[in-house]
Amino acid sequence: MLIYIRTMVLIKKKLILSTKKEQGAVAVEISLIFFPFIFIILFMFEICRVIYISSALDLAVAEASRYAAISQISEVGYQKVFIDKLNKDIPLMPLLTADKNIYVNVNYCSTIEDVIINNCDSISNEKTSCYIYSRI
């Protein structure tokens, strides 16, 4: 019984000494893990935000070009209709849709073969069924 008590006392002393040696180790481990973890999380949020803005702009440009294509307007008015629709769809990003940043180039093609061989005109006629919107 005496040996058991001595053993338990020694174990207790070793536990107390071992916890005193590692005092502050948790703080160091947290500082080594916490900040890189937060950095990775914020980086992922930033990547998601960039992807969201890119897809929103892509959708807005596609909708504006579709709206300009089906509108009954003259050739001169395509750029104005396109920019007005784009500004209406993206009211919170006026710098991206400023008039100096956007140029609309419309080409009229009769068939898909004309599109492939680049045989399109910038002047509209009644037989055109394909429109090409290009980015400059």
N, C-alpha and C positions, 0 to 999 in steps of 0.2 A: 504494500500500500504506500509506503514511504517513497519507493521508486516512482510510482505513478504520480504522486504529488510533485516530486522534483521535476519529472518530465513535463508536466503541465505548466509548472512555473517557468521552465526554460522555454517552452513553446510560446507562452504569453510574452516573455521578454523579447524573444526573437521577432514576434509579430509587431510589437511596439517599435522595436528598432527598425524593422523593415519599412514600416509606414513613415517613420521620421525621415528615412533616407530618400523616399520618393515624394516628399512634400514639394509641390510645385510642378511635378511632372505632368499632371493633368492640364494645367494652364499652358504649358509648352505644347503639348499635343493638340489642344484645342486651337491654339494660335497657328500651328502648322497646317491644320486641316480646315479650319473655319474660313479663313480668308480666300484660299484657292477655291473652295466650294462656292462661296458667294460670288466670286469672280466668274466661275463657269456658269452659274445660274443667270447672272446678269448678261453674260455674253450670249447665252441661248435666247434670252428675251430680245436682245438687240437684233440678232439674226432673224428671229420671227417677225420683228417689226419691219425690217428691210424687205423681207419676202412679202409681207402684207401690203406695204406701200407699192411695191413693184407690181403686184397683181392688181391692185386697185387702179393704178395708172393705166395698165394694159387694158383693163375692162373699160375704163372711161374713154380711152382713145378709140377702142373698137366700137363702142356705142355712138360716139360722136361721128365717126366716119360712116357708120351705117345710117345715122340720122341725116347726115349731109348728102349721102348717096340717094336716099329715097325722097328727099325734099324736092319740091318743084321750084327750083331756083335757076338763075342764070349761072354761067360758068364763073363769072367774076365773084359771085356771092358764096362760093363753096368755102373759101377760107374763113369768111366772116361767120357763116353758119356753124362751121366746125369749131371755131374758137369760142363762139357764144355757148354752144352746147357743152364744150369741155369746161368752161368756167362755171356753168350751171351745175355740172355733175361733180366738180371738185371745188367747192367754195372755200375750203380751208387751206388750199395750196395755191394762192394766186401767183407766186413767183415761178412756179413750174409751168403755168399756162399763160404767161405774159406773151403779148403779141410778138415780141422780138425773138422769143425762144421757139416759136412754132411756125413752120412753113408748110403749106399744103400744096402738093403737086398732084394733079388729077390727070390721068391719061385714059383715053377711051379706046376700047378694043371691040371688034365685032365678034371674034371667036376666041376660044382658048388657044388655038394654034397661033393667033396673033400675039397673045401674051407670051407664049413660049419663045417665039422668034423675035420678040420685041418689035413688032410692027404696029405699034399703037400711035394714035394721034393725040395732040393736046386740044384739038377742036372736036366738039361733039357733033354727031349727026344722028339721025333718027334710028339707024340700024345698030347702034352700039348697045351691047348688052353686058359688057364687062367693064369694070372700072378698076383702076390700079391706084392705090394710095401708097405713096412711098414716103419714107422718113429720110430727112437730110441732116 
